[in-house]
Amino acid sequence: MQLRPRSQNQSMTQQWTIPDYSVRISKRAKQVTIRVSPYTGLEVVIPVRFNQSKIPNILRSKARWIEKNLGNIQPVEPLKRPDFINLDLLTEYWRMEYKYAPNEKTKVVQQNGVLLQVTGSVDDPIVVAAALNQWIQKKAKGSLVSWLNRISKELSLPFNRVSVRRQRTKWGSCSGEKSISLNRNLLFVTPPMARYVLVHELCHCLILDHSDRFWSLLERYEPDARQTAGRMRDSSDLVPLWAQV
């Protein structure tokens, strides 16, 4: 491949036409993040009070990365609003109701124990998915953290910290500092399968690798651990599309 002089590369970057993009302000963001998704396209996540006039130059500096990733986007199944939500872990079944209120912030309200009402810009599946993911996050944090604490005491497997978030490729993870991270989408699997993940990560607090020694420890508490691990690898299909966005 022929390398162009740096000045020519810079000239090309300046002439590059910036694709359409959306901006999302995040209270948790500490720096600018550029994301490319089949559903949201090119998205720029910025901290609160960030000067948005700087965004075009930031995008130009990442022109090649953006072009490459936009070009790699594959067609996906159209995102739709769910008619119901089934949370196997909590044995909860929610029927959905949508109320269009374009001037209101989109929010999710539980009603009567069986009805989940979403109000706001409910004609946009992406907006609905974002609101439902916030609702799922709260439910997952409330249930998974307390459950992990109970299992930790029950099995005498201590840990230091726990966080709950959406992980793209893992059901859970554990660091060398005994910090456990759990995937909020565990709400969509059965209690035995979710318990396996929690015990798996607690065992990693003692043995970080997946050696025979680790599996021997895990099988003390989960005799069918290897079979369950195989089922968990195939369980991503249990997670609805909106919860993966």
N, C-alpha and C positions, 0 to 999 in steps of 0.2 A: 504494500500500500504506500502510495506517495504521500509524504508528510508536507503539509502546507506551512509556509512561514507563519509565525505567531500573529503577525500583524494582519495577515489575510484571514486567519481564523477569527480574529477579533472583529474584522470588518463584516464577515459573514454573520456573526452573532448580532451585531448592531442592526443588520438588514433583515434579520429573522422576524417573521410575522408571528406575534404571540397568539396562540390559540385562545378560544373562549375559555374562561376559567371562573370558578366561584371562590369566594372568600368566606372562611368560617373563623369567627373570633372565639377563642377558647380561653377560659379562665385558668386552665391547667397548663397551657402552653408557655414555655420559657423561651422558645425561639421559633423562627419561621420554619414550617414543614411543608414540603410540596408532595402531594399524593396524586396518584393516577388510579382511577377505579372504573370498571365497566359501567357502573351506575351513576357516579357523580362526575365522571370525566376528570379534568384537571382541577384539582382543589388546592387552595393555599390556606393553611391553618396558621393563624397569627395570634400572638399574645394580645391581651387587652391594651389599648392605647398605642398599639404599634402604628407607625406612620404608613398608611396604605400607598402613598405615592412612591414608596421604595419598591413595591412589588414588581413592576415591570422590569426593572434592572435585575432583580433577583432571578426572575424567570429567564431573562436573556442569558444570564450566567450559567443556567442549567439547560440551555437549549437542546443540546445533543441528548442528554438524559431524558428530557421530556419527549422529544421526538421518538426516541427509541421505545419508550414505555407506552406512549399513545399508539404506536404502530403495532405493539404486541398485544393490545387488547383484543380478546376473542369475543365473538357474539355470545351473549348470555340469555338465559330465560328471563322474559320481562318480569320485573318486580311487581307484585300485586299486594293489595291490602289483604290481610288474613281475615277469614270469616270466623275463625275460632283459634284459641291458643290452648294447647294441651301441655301442661307441665307435669311430666311423669314423676319426677322426683318428689314433688309436693302433693301428688295426686289431686291436682287442680285442673279443672276444665273451664275455660272462659269463653263465653259467647261475645262476639264483637258488635259494637254499635258505633256509628260514626255520625258526628254532627258538624256540619260545615259552618265555621265561624272565622272567615279570613282575616279579621282584624284582631283576633285573639292569639296568644301564644299557644301552640299545639301542646296539649297535655292529656294524660291518661288518668282516668278516675275509676276505681273499683266500686261497683254498685251491686248490692244484694247478694254478694258472694258468688255470683255466677255470670254477671254482666260486666264487661269492660268497655267503658265509654271513652272514645277519643274525640276531642273537640279541637277545632282550629282549621288549618289548611289541609283538611283530610283528603282533598282530591289529588294530592301529591304523594305517591307511595314512598318516596324517599323521606319526606318529612314525617310520615306516619311511622316508618321503620325507625327513624332516629328517636322518636318519642317512646316507642315500644322498647327500644334497647335501653333507654334510661330507666324505664319501669322494671325491666328484667334485671338490670344492674342492682337496683335497690333490693329486689326480692332475693337475688342470689347472695348479695353481701349479708343480708339479714339471716339467711338460713345456713349457708355454707360455713361462715366463720364460727358460729356457735356449735355447729356439728363437728367441725374439725377440733375445736377445743374439747368437746366431750370425748371424742375418739382418742385424742392425745392422752387424756387422763386415764381413760379406760385401759389403754394398752401400754401406758408408761413410755410413750414415745414423744418426748418434748420437742418443741420448735420455738423459734424466737418471734417471727412476725408472719403475718398472712395478709395477702391482698387478693382481691377478686377483680377480674377484668376479662375482656374478650381476647382470647389467644387464638391466633389464626390456625396454628398447626398442632397445638398441644392441649390436652385436657388439664394438665397441671405441670408445675415445675418446682424445683427446689434448688437453692443456691448453697454455696459452701458456708454461708453465714446462717444457715437453717431458716432462711426466709422462703416461705411457700407461696406460690401464686396459683390460684385456681381459676379455671375457665368458667365464666358465668353461665355458659351454655350447658353446663352439667345439669341444669334444671330440666333439660329435655330427655335425660336418660333415666333409667329405673334406679331406685335406691340402692340395690346391690352393686350395680355398676359404678355409681357415683361413690359409694363407700370404698370400693376397690381403689379408685383414684386417690382418695384422701389418705388411705392407709399406705398406698404406694409412695406418696410424697413424704409422709411421716417417716417411712423406713429410709428414705434418702437422707434424712437428717442424721442418720447414723452411717450410712454407706452411700456415697454419691453416685457410684458407677452402677452398671447392670451386670456385675459379675455373678458367678454362681453363689457366692456368699450373700449377695444382696437378695437373690431369688429365694434362697433358703430362709432368710429372715422374713421376707414378705409372705412366704407360704406357711409360716407359723400362724399368721393371722388371717390369711386368705388362701386356703388350701387349693382352690382352683385358679390361682393367680395367672398362670400362663394362658389358660383358656380364656379367662376374662380379658386379659390384655389383647388377645386376638379379636374378641368381639368389640372392644373399645375402638380398635383401629378401623372397624367398619361402621362405627356409630355416627359418623359425621352426617349421614343421610337423615338422622333423626332431627337434626337442627334445621328449622325452616329457613327459607332463603332470606327473609327480612332480618333474621337474627345473625346472618353472616355478613350483612352490609356494613 
